[in-house]
Amino acid sequence: MSCIRFNTPAQRLAMREHRPAMLTPEQAAALHPSPPVTESKIRRLRLLAEDANPKIRESVASSYHAPEDVLRKLAADPDDGVRGCVAKNESTPCDILRTLAGDRSETVRGWVAVNYFVPEDVMAALADDRSGTVRSLVKWKAGLAAAG
């Protein structure tokens, strides 16, 4: 028995007509809205930001709902991964990104460079970073902006 499938023209037409519709990200998000952010969620984020496990703190640092004071505290975390998550979080305030642009970790500074919401003055400073990797990320991002 062959595993090759031969469909008739009518079957191919029926399959095309019944294929799933492709949704835009906005349409998919409208069909599956996020639950509201409650005080309980914010309390959990504050509690988890104090966890001994840096991976748990990274999850808080990545949350769009983390309060500014929590992000500020996590931006000074001893773990590079936690600070990196703050740096790449699109909801991190500009003044915290400015601070992280001077971080001792090349990886953290690199995440600041690729954050789309980093201020222009920070990008100018990162363009002269001591790390070639960070400078190349700034150049790469500038190339994306020029192409778009």
Secondary structure, 3 states (H helix, E strand, C coil): CCCCCCCCHHHHHHHHHCCCCCCCHHHHHHHCCCCCCCHHHHHHHHHHCCCCCHHHHHHHHCCCCCCHHHHHHHCCCCCHHHHHHHHHCCCCCHHHHHHHCCCCCHHHHHHHHHCCCCCHHHHHHHCCCCCHHHHHHHHHHHHHHHHC
